[in-house]
Amino acid sequence: MVFPINFWVDGRRGDGQLDVEVARGFYQDGRMPKDFHRASKPMSAEGIEVILAAHEILPGSDVNGTNTYTFDPSSPSFSTDDCTFYNYFVNNTVVSLYPSPTGVLKDALNRNLDLFHLAAGADCPKVFPYGQD
């Protein structure tokens, strides 16, 4: 949602705005513009609250194949607190995709989950679906 607006802003632009022609180049032609520069500052989900206020995305999934998106009130939304989102993502999404990882995959998952936990905040209890080794 906010990713293309923040990521594809040419770093030479001082106003931080995504140029329509640049956006068309990414989406229609799959190319970076000539002499494109990355953003001049670290980018994040800055501005997401504006988009979510105008276009709320209810949590859910396709339950019976493509185009069967069904609202799931038990899933966290983008407006849910970070800790709830973190716990749900780790315990449901990650564990369902990687139920019994071993070796380098397990190590990589644990490292990435450590980084994801940092984003959830220090007050959020850390989850260890694959142990603490």
VMD Tcl script that builds the backbone (N, CA, C; Angstrom):
set m [mol new atoms 399]
animate dup $m
set s [atomselect $m all]
$s set {name element resname resid chain x y z} {
  {N N MET 1 A 0.820 -1.190 0.000}
  {CA C MET 1 A 0.000 0.000 0.000}
  {C C MET 1 A 0.864 1.254 0.000}
  {N N VAL 2 A 1.576 1.476 1.078}
  {CA C VAL 2 A 2.414 2.660 1.174}
  {C C VAL 2 A 3.766 2.390 0.532}
  {N N PHE 3 A 4.135 1.128 0.418}
  {CA C PHE 3 A 5.441 0.763 -0.122}
  {C C PHE 3 A 5.765 1.461 -1.431}
  {N N PRO 4 A 4.924 1.367 -2.467}
  {CA C PRO 4 A 5.316 2.027 -3.716}
  {C C PRO 4 A 5.396 3.544 -3.593}
  {N N ILE 5 A 4.555 4.106 -2.770}
  {CA C ILE 5 A 4.567 5.565 -2.613}
  {C C ILE 5 A 5.868 6.013 -1.961}
  {N N ASN 6 A 6.357 5.256 -0.998}
  {CA C ASN 6 A 7.591 5.618 -0.308}
  {C C ASN 6 A 8.835 5.115 -1.033}
  {N N PHE 7 A 8.799 3.891 -1.523}
  {CA C PHE 7 A 9.985 3.260 -2.098}
  {C C PHE 7 A 10.377 3.845 -3.441}
  {N N TRP 8 A 9.416 4.168 -4.266}
  {CA C TRP 8 A 9.719 4.588 -5.626}
  {C C TRP 8 A 9.820 6.095 -5.805}
  {N N VAL 9 A 9.991 6.817 -4.722}
  {CA C VAL 9 A 10.216 8.257 -4.826}
  {C C VAL 9 A 11.686 8.463 -5.166}
  {N N ASP 10 A 11.944 9.190 -6.221}
  {CA C ASP 10 A 13.317 9.465 -6.635}
  {C C ASP 10 A 13.984 10.327 -5.570}
  {N N GLY 11 A 15.131 9.897 -5.084}
  {CA C GLY 11 A 15.839 10.591 -4.018}
  {C C GLY 11 A 16.257 12.004 -4.360}
  {N N ARG 12 A 16.243 12.347 -5.636}
  {CA C ARG 12 A 16.597 13.713 -6.034}
  {C C ARG 12 A 15.440 14.678 -5.838}
  {N N ARG 13 A 14.241 14.135 -5.622}
  {CA C ARG 13 A 13.073 15.003 -5.394}
  {C C ARG 13 A 13.056 15.440 -3.943}
  {N N GLY 14 A 13.011 16.705 -3.706}
  {CA C GLY 14 A 13.010 17.217 -2.344}
  {C C GLY 14 A 11.658 17.150 -1.665}
  {N N ASP 15 A 10.578 16.992 -2.451}
  {CA C ASP 15 A 9.241 17.026 -1.861}
  {C C ASP 15 A 8.751 15.662 -1.388}
  {N N GLY 16 A 9.492 14.590 -1.675}
  {CA C GLY 16 A 9.105 13.261 -1.230}
  {C C GLY 16 A 7.894 12.688 -1.935}
  {N N GLN 17 A 7.486 13.265 -3.046}
  {CA C GLN 17 A 6.287 12.822 -3.757}
  {C C GLN 17 A 6.644 11.871 -4.897}
  {N N LEU 18 A 5.794 10.885 -5.117}
  {CA C LEU 18 A 5.978 9.940 -6.211}
  {C C LEU 18 A 5.481 10.568 -7.503}
  {N N ASP 19 A 6.347 10.650 -8.481}
  {CA C ASP 19 A 6.001 11.197 -9.788}
  {C C ASP 19 A 5.164 10.180 -10.564}
  {N N VAL 20 A 4.091 10.619 -11.201}
  {CA C VAL 20 A 3.189 9.725 -11.931}
  {C C VAL 20 A 3.915 8.995 -13.055}
  {N N GLU 21 A 4.775 9.688 -13.776}
  {CA C GLU 21 A 5.508 9.038 -14.874}
  {C C GLU 21 A 6.461 7.972 -14.350}
  {N N VAL 22 A 7.075 8.225 -13.215}
  {CA C VAL 22 A 7.956 7.230 -12.600}
  {C C VAL 22 A 7.134 6.007 -12.195}
  {N N ALA 23 A 5.979 6.238 -11.570}
  {CA C ALA 23 A 5.112 5.129 -11.165}
  {C C ALA 23 A 4.671 4.314 -12.375}
  {N N ARG 24 A 4.307 4.987 -13.448}
  {CA C ARG 24 A 3.916 4.272 -14.670}
  {C C ARG 24 A 5.062 3.418 -15.196}
  {N N GLY 25 A 6.266 3.946 -15.125}
  {CA C GLY 25 A 7.424 3.183 -15.576}
  {C C GLY 25 A 7.591 1.894 -14.793}
  {N N PHE 26 A 7.390 1.958 -13.476}
  {CA C PHE 26 A 7.501 0.757 -12.648}
  {C C PHE 26 A 6.404 -0.241 -12.987}
  {N N TYR 27 A 5.164 0.229 -13.003}
  {CA C TYR 27 A 4.027 -0.675 -13.176}
  {C C TYR 27 A 3.813 -1.120 -14.617}
  {N N GLN 28 A 3.919 -0.233 -15.563}
  {CA C GLN 28 A 3.623 -0.587 -16.954}
  {C C GLN 28 A 4.824 -1.179 -17.678}
  {N N ASP 29 A 6.005 -0.640 -17.417}
  {CA C ASP 29 A 7.183 -1.060 -18.170}
  {C C ASP 29 A 8.151 -1.913 -17.359}
  {N N GLY 30 A 7.930 -2.004 -16.047}
  {CA C GLY 30 A 8.812 -2.793 -15.196}
  {C C GLY 30 A 10.248 -2.292 -15.205}
  {N N ARG 31 A 10.422 -0.995 -15.193}
  {CA C ARG 31 A 11.776 -0.443 -15.264}
  {C C ARG 31 A 11.953 0.719 -14.289}
  {N N MET 32 A 13.196 0.915 -13.938}
  {CA C MET 32 A 13.573 2.071 -13.138}
  {C C MET 32 A 13.828 3.226 -14.108}
  {N N PRO 33 A 13.501 4.444 -13.743}
  {CA C PRO 33 A 13.791 5.568 -14.633}
  {C C PRO 33 A 15.300 5.811 -14.732}
  {N N LYS 34 A 15.718 6.441 -15.793}
  {CA C LYS 34 A 17.129 6.749 -15.996}
  {C C LYS 34 A 17.647 7.594 -14.828}
  {N N ASP 35 A 18.802 7.220 -14.314}
  {CA C ASP 35 A 19.456 7.926 -13.202}
  {C C ASP 35 A 18.616 7.974 -11.926}
  {N N PHE 36 A 17.775 6.968 -11.718}
  {CA C PHE 36 A 16.948 6.922 -10.512}
  {C C PHE 36 A 17.851 6.830 -9.283}
  {N N HIS 37 A 17.530 7.575 -8.245}
  {CA C HIS 37 A 18.270 7.545 -6.987}
  {C C HIS 37 A 17.339 7.037 -5.891}
  {N N ARG 38 A 17.885 6.220 -5.013}
  {CA C ARG 38 A 17.061 5.751 -3.893}
  {C C ARG 38 A 16.684 6.939 -3.026}
  {N N ALA 39 A 15.705 6.713 -2.165}
  {CA C ALA 39 A 15.228 7.791 -1.293}
  {C C ALA 39 A 16.381 8.357 -0.472}
  {N N SER 40 A 16.311 9.625 -0.188}
  {CA C SER 40 A 17.393 10.300 0.526}
  {C C SER 40 A 17.307 10.121 2.038}
  {N N LYS 41 A 16.307 9.380 2.496}
  {CA C LYS 41 A 16.172 9.115 3.930}
  {C C LYS 41 A 15.622 7.706 4.098}
  {N N PRO 42 A 15.791 7.107 5.283}
  {CA C PRO 42 A 15.206 5.780 5.510}
  {C C PRO 42 A 13.689 5.848 5.354}
  {N N MET 43 A 13.117 4.833 4.745}
  {CA C MET 43 A 11.675 4.816 4.504}
  {C C MET 43 A 11.027 3.713 5.336}
  {N N SER 44 A 9.768 3.903 5.625}
  {CA C SER 44 A 9.015 2.924 6.400}
  {C C SER 44 A 7.582 2.933 5.896}
  {N N ALA 45 A 6.675 2.625 6.764}
  {CA C ALA 45 A 5.256 2.653 6.408}
  {C C ALA 45 A 4.660 4.029 6.696}
  {N N GLU 46 A 5.508 5.023 6.691}
  {CA C GLU 46 A 5.062 6.395 6.918}
  {C C GLU 46 A 3.920 6.730 5.959}
  {N N GLY 47 A 2.821 7.203 6.499}
  {CA C GLY 47 A 1.674 7.561 5.674}
  {C C GLY 47 A 0.609 6.489 5.587}
  {N N ILE 48 A 0.868 5.326 6.178}
  {CA C ILE 48 A -0.098 4.232 6.058}
  {C C ILE 48 A -1.437 4.588 6.701}
  {N N GLU 49 A -1.409 5.388 7.769}
  {CA C GLU 49 A -2.659 5.729 8.453}
  {C C GLU 49 A -3.602 6.508 7.542}
  {N N VAL 50 A -3.056 7.297 6.649}
  {CA C VAL 50 A -3.887 8.058 5.710}
  {C C VAL 50 A -4.581 7.107 4.737}
  {N N ILE 51 A -3.839 6.150 4.235}
  {CA C ILE 51 A -4.410 5.188 3.284}
  {C C ILE 51 A -5.431 4.289 3.967}
  {N N LEU 52 A -5.115 3.794 5.164}
  {CA C LEU 52 A -6.048 2.907 5.864}
  {C C LEU 52 A -7.327 3.632 6.274}
  {N N ALA 53 A -7.229 4.911 6.585}
  {CA C ALA 53 A -8.432 5.668 6.936}
  {C C ALA 53 A -9.373 5.776 5.739}
  {N N ALA 54 A -8.811 5.878 4.557}
  {CA C ALA 54 A -9.633 6.013 3.348}
  {C C ALA 54 A -10.036 4.666 2.759}
  {N N HIS 55 A -9.204 3.649 2.965}
  {CA C HIS 55 A -9.438 2.342 2.330}
  {C C HIS 55 A -9.096 1.227 3.309}
  {N N GLU 56 A -9.931 1.032 4.304}
  {CA C GLU 56 A -9.659 0.009 5.303}
  {C C GLU 56 A -9.622 -1.374 4.656}
  {N N ILE 57 A -8.665 -2.165 5.072}
  {CA C ILE 57 A -8.561 -3.544 4.600}
  {C C ILE 57 A -8.907 -4.448 5.772}
  {N N LEU 58 A -10.017 -5.131 5.671}
  {CA C LEU 58 A -10.428 -6.030 6.737}
  {C C LEU 58 A -9.581 -7.294 6.684}
  {N N PRO 59 A -9.199 -7.830 7.850}
  {CA C PRO 59 A -8.385 -9.043 7.853}
  {C C PRO 59 A -9.190 -10.241 7.361}
  {N N GLY 60 A -8.518 -11.142 6.695}
  {CA C GLY 60 A -9.171 -12.340 6.193}
  {C C GLY 60 A -8.298 -13.045 5.186}
  {N N SER 61 A -8.914 -13.928 4.409}
  {CA C SER 61 A -8.169 -14.684 3.402}
  {C C SER 61 A -9.137 -15.296 2.403}
  {N N ASP 62 A -8.583 -15.810 1.305}
  {CA C ASP 62 A -9.381 -16.588 0.355}
  {C C ASP 62 A -9.600 -17.957 0.988}
  {N N VAL 63 A -10.842 -18.310 1.263}
  {CA C VAL 63 A -11.113 -19.564 1.968}
  {C C VAL 63 A -11.425 -20.731 1.037}
  {N N ASN 64 A -11.863 -20.449 -0.169}
  {CA C ASN 64 A -12.191 -21.516 -1.122}
  {C C ASN 64 A -11.564 -21.245 -2.478}
  {N N GLY 65 A -10.313 -20.823 -2.485}
  {CA C GLY 65 A -9.655 -20.532 -3.744}
  {C C GLY 65 A -9.673 -19.050 -4.067}
  {N N THR 66 A -9.269 -18.728 -5.270}
  {CA C THR 66 A -9.155 -17.347 -5.728}
  {C C THR 66 A -10.500 -16.631 -5.704}
  {N N ASN 67 A -10.469 -15.361 -5.304}
  {CA C ASN 67 A -11.647 -14.487 -5.285}
  {C C ASN 67 A -12.733 -14.931 -4.312}
  {N N THR 68 A -12.325 -15.548 -3.206}
  {CA C THR 68 A -13.286 -15.925 -2.162}
  {C C THR 68 A -12.896 -15.277 -0.827}
  {N N TYR 69 A -12.357 -14.069 -0.899}
  {CA C TYR 69 A -11.872 -13.382 0.301}
  {C C TYR 69 A -12.996 -13.267 1.315}
  {N N THR 70 A -12.709 -13.728 2.522}
  {CA C THR 70 A -13.698 -13.745 3.589}
  {C C THR 70 A -13.115 -13.063 4.822}
  {N N PHE 71 A -13.862 -12.138 5.377}
  {CA C PHE 71 A -13.456 -11.432 6.589}
  {C C PHE 71 A -13.272 -12.423 7.722}
  {N N ASP 72 A -12.186 -12.274 8.475}
  {CA C ASP 72 A -11.901 -13.128 9.629}
  {C C ASP 72 A -11.689 -12.233 10.844}
  {N N PRO 73 A -12.704 -12.116 11.707}
  {CA C PRO 73 A -12.581 -11.215 12.855}
  {C C PRO 73 A -11.524 -11.648 13.866}
  {N N SER 74 A -11.050 -12.906 13.795}
  {CA C SER 74 A -10.018 -13.349 14.734}
  {C C SER 74 A -8.611 -12.960 14.282}
  {N N SER 75 A -8.468 -12.518 13.042}
  {CA C SER 75 A -7.163 -12.098 12.522}
  {C C SER 75 A -6.918 -10.630 12.837}
  {N N PRO 76 A -5.673 -10.265 13.130}
  {CA C PRO 76 A -5.387 -8.848 13.370}
  {C C PRO 76 A -5.420 -8.057 12.072}
  {N N SER 77 A -5.751 -6.794 12.189}
  {CA C SER 77 A -5.753 -5.911 11.020}
  {C C SER 77 A -4.525 -5.011 11.084}
  {N N PHE 78 A -4.367 -4.150 10.089}
  {CA C PHE 78 A -3.245 -3.220 10.099}
  {C C PHE 78 A -3.372 -2.192 11.213}
  {N N SER 79 A -4.560 -2.039 11.769}
  {CA C SER 79 A -4.736 -1.083 12.859}
  {C C SER 79 A -4.626 -1.746 14.230}
  {N N THR 80 A -4.416 -3.064 14.257}
  {CA C THR 80 A -4.232 -3.790 15.512}
  {C C THR 80 A -2.893 -3.392 16.122}
  {N N ASP 81 A -2.798 -3.474 17.438}
  {CA C ASP 81 A -1.522 -3.132 18.066}
  {C C ASP 81 A -0.427 -4.087 17.585}
  {N N ASP 82 A 0.802 -3.599 17.607}
  {CA C ASP 82 A 1.931 -4.340 17.051}
  {C C ASP 82 A 2.145 -5.694 17.714}
  {N N CYS 83 A 1.924 -5.790 19.017}
  {CA C CYS 83 A 2.153 -7.042 19.730}
  {C C CYS 83 A 1.154 -8.116 19.292}
  {N N THR 84 A -0.098 -7.756 19.163}
  {CA C THR 84 A -1.110 -8.711 18.694}
  {C C THR 84 A -0.787 -9.168 17.284}
  {N N PHE 85 A -0.409 -8.239 16.436}
  {CA C PHE 85 A -0.048 -8.576 15.057}
  {C C PHE 85 A 1.164 -9.511 15.034}
  {N N TYR 86 A 2.178 -9.197 15.831}
  {CA C TYR 86 A 3.392 -10.026 15.923}
  {C C TYR 86 A 3.043 -11.450 16.348}
  {N N ASN 87 A 2.281 -11.586 17.435}
  {CA C ASN 87 A 1.927 -12.915 17.935}
  {C C ASN 87 A 1.140 -13.721 16.916}
  {N N TYR 88 A 0.179 -13.086 16.289}
  {CA C TYR 88 A -0.623 -13.796 15.288}
  {C C TYR 88 A 0.245 -14.217 14.104}
  {N N PHE 89 A 1.062 -13.310 13.624}
  {CA C PHE 89 A 1.905 -13.609 12.461}
  {C C PHE 89 A 2.850 -14.771 12.756}
  {N N VAL 90 A 3.515 -14.742 13.904}
  {CA C VAL 90 A 4.463 -15.805 14.245}
  {C C VAL 90 A 3.737 -17.123 14.475}
  {N N ASN 91 A 2.728 -17.116 15.354}
  {CA C ASN 91 A 2.074 -18.363 15.753}
  {C C ASN 91 A 1.181 -18.977 14.689}
  {N N ASN 92 A 0.656 -18.168 13.790}
  {CA C ASN 92 A -0.247 -18.703 12.772}
  {C C ASN 92 A 0.391 -18.743 11.388}
  {N N THR 93 A 0.861 -17.616 10.927}
  {CA C THR 93 A 1.383 -17.557 9.557}
  {C C THR 93 A 2.710 -18.295 9.423}
  {N N VAL 94 A 3.701 -17.897 10.211}
  {CA C VAL 94 A 5.035 -18.494 10.070}
  {C C VAL 94 A 5.011 -19.979 10.399}
  {N N VAL 95 A 4.402 -20.348 11.513}
  {CA C VAL 95 A 4.396 -21.756 11.918}
  {C C VAL 95 A 3.621 -22.624 10.930}
  {N N SER 96 A 2.563 -22.084 10.325}
  {CA C SER 96 A 1.832 -22.896 9.341}
  {C C SER 96 A 2.645 -23.080 8.060}
  {N N LEU 97 A 3.458 -22.098 7.704}
  {CA C LEU 97 A 4.297 -22.219 6.509}
  {C C LEU 97 A 5.539 -23.069 6.759}
  {N N TYR 98 A 6.068 -23.021 7.971}
  {CA C TYR 98 A 7.291 -23.749 8.325}
  {C C TYR 98 A 7.057 -24.510 9.629}
  {N N PRO 99 A 6.326 -25.631 9.593}
  {CA C PRO 99 A 5.967 -26.322 10.832}
  {C C PRO 99 A 7.151 -26.956 11.570}
  {N N SER 100 A 8.128 -27.467 10.865}
  {CA C SER 100 A 9.254 -28.156 11.509}
  {C C SER 100 A 10.572 -27.859 10.803}
  {N N PRO 101 A 11.007 -26.615 10.789}
  {CA C PRO 101 A 12.252 -26.310 10.083}
  {C C PRO 101 A 13.463 -26.874 10.822}
  {N N THR 102 A 14.501 -27.149 10.071}
  {CA C THR 102 A 15.749 -27.631 10.653}
  {C C THR 102 A 16.914 -26.912 9.987}
  {N N GLY 103 A 18.079 -27.045 10.587}
  {CA C GLY 103 A 19.309 -26.550 9.981}
  {C C GLY 103 A 19.311 -25.058 9.703}
  {N N VAL 104 A 19.825 -24.717 8.512}
  {CA C VAL 104 A 19.980 -23.301 8.167}
  {C C VAL 104 A 18.632 -22.591 8.029}
  {N N LEU 105 A 17.592 -23.320 7.615}
  {CA C LEU 105 A 16.269 -22.695 7.524}
  {C C LEU 105 A 15.785 -22.287 8.909}
  {N N LYS 106 A 15.935 -23.175 9.884}
  {CA C LYS 106 A 15.527 -22.859 11.254}
  {C C LYS 106 A 16.329 -21.666 11.786}
  {N N ASP 107 A 17.632 -21.662 11.538}
  {CA C ASP 107 A 18.475 -20.546 11.980}
  {C C ASP 107 A 18.021 -19.231 11.344}
  {N N ALA 108 A 17.756 -19.267 10.051}
  {CA C ALA 108 A 17.322 -18.058 9.341}
  {C C ALA 108 A 15.969 -17.577 9.855}
  {N N LEU 109 A 15.045 -18.499 10.072}
  {CA C LEU 109 A 13.731 -18.111 10.605}
  {C C LEU 109 A 13.882 -17.469 11.981}
  {N N ASN 110 A 14.680 -18.078 12.843}
  {CA C ASN 110 A 14.872 -17.508 14.181}
  {C C ASN 110 A 15.497 -16.121 14.119}
  {N N ARG 111 A 16.465 -15.916 13.237}
  {CA C ARG 111 A 17.078 -14.585 13.100}
  {C C ARG 111 A 16.053 -13.566 12.605}
  {N N ASN 112 A 15.259 -13.960 11.620}
  {CA C ASN 112 A 14.250 -13.038 11.098}
  {C C ASN 112 A 13.149 -12.766 12.115}
  {N N LEU 113 A 12.770 -13.775 12.885}
  {CA C LEU 113 A 11.766 -13.557 13.930}
  {C C LEU 113 A 12.311 -12.639 15.020}
  {N N ASP 114 A 13.613 -12.722 15.294}
  {CA C ASP 114 A 14.228 -11.783 16.249}
  {C C ASP 114 A 14.073 -10.344 15.760}
  {N N LEU 115 A 14.346 -10.126 14.486}
  {CA C LEU 115 A 14.211 -8.776 13.915}
  {C C LEU 115 A 12.760 -8.316 13.914}
  {N N PHE 116 A 11.851 -9.232 13.595}
  {CA C PHE 116 A 10.427 -8.887 13.585}
  {C C PHE 116 A 9.969 -8.505 14.987}
  {N N HIS 117 A 10.491 -9.205 16.002}
  {CA C HIS 117 A 10.127 -8.896 17.378}
  {C C HIS 117 A 10.587 -7.490 17.766}
  {N N LEU 118 A 11.742 -7.075 17.287}
  {CA C LEU 118 A 12.214 -5.715 17.584}
  {C C LEU 118 A 11.200 -4.669 17.140}
  {N N ALA 119 A 10.565 -4.906 16.008}
  {CA C ALA 119 A 9.563 -3.965 15.499}
  {C C ALA 119 A 8.305 -3.963 16.358}
  {N N ALA 120 A 8.020 -5.086 17.023}
  {CA C ALA 120 A 6.824 -5.176 17.862}
  {C C ALA 120 A 6.981 -4.392 19.154}
  {N N GLY 121 A 8.204 -4.164 19.582}
  {CA C GLY 121 A 8.440 -3.369 20.779}
  {C C GLY 121 A 8.875 -4.197 21.970}
  {N N ALA 122 A 9.598 -3.559 22.864}
  {CA C ALA 122 A 10.170 -4.239 24.022}
  {C C ALA 122 A 9.116 -4.750 24.993}
  {N N ASP 123 A 7.932 -4.139 25.006}
  {CA C ASP 123 A 6.877 -4.567 25.926}
  {C C ASP 123 A 6.158 -5.823 25.450}
  {N N CYS 124 A 6.421 -6.233 24.240}
  {CA C CYS 124 A 5.756 -7.404 23.669}
  {C C CYS 124 A 6.569 -8.658 23.997}
  {N N PRO 125 A 5.964 -9.636 24.680}
  {CA C PRO 125 A 6.708 -10.865 24.984}
  {C C PRO 125 A 7.149 -11.570 23.701}
  {N N LYS 126 A 8.383 -12.048 23.716}
  {CA C LYS 126 A 8.946 -12.717 22.548}
  {C C LYS 126 A 8.387 -14.131 22.440}
  {N N VAL 127 A 8.100 -14.551 21.217}
  {CA C VAL 127 A 7.573 -15.883 20.941}
  {C C VAL 127 A 8.699 -16.723 20.347}
  {N N PHE 128 A 8.818 -17.970 20.798}
  {CA C PHE 128 A 9.873 -18.866 20.318}
  {C C PHE 128 A 9.257 -20.140 19.739}
  {N N PRO 129 A 8.700 -20.089 18.536}
  {CA C PRO 129 A 8.043 -21.285 18.000}
  {C C PRO 129 A 9.007 -22.429 17.697}
  {N N TYR 130 A 10.286 -22.130 17.553}
  {CA C TYR 130 A 11.267 -23.163 17.203}
  {C C TYR 130 A 12.325 -23.334 18.288}
  {N N GLY 131 A 12.019 -22.908 19.498}
  {CA C GLY 131 A 12.955 -23.029 20.602}
  {C C GLY 131 A 13.881 -21.828 20.693}
  {N N GLN 132 A 14.686 -21.818 21.749}
  {CA C GLN 132 A 15.561 -20.672 22.004}
  {C C GLN 132 A 17.023 -20.965 21.718}
  {N N ASP 133 A 17.311 -21.977 20.923}
  {CA C ASP 133 A 18.720 -22.299 20.643}
  {C C ASP 133 A 19.259 -21.534 19.478}
}
mol reanalyze $m
mol bondsrecalc $m
mol representation Tube
mol addrep $m
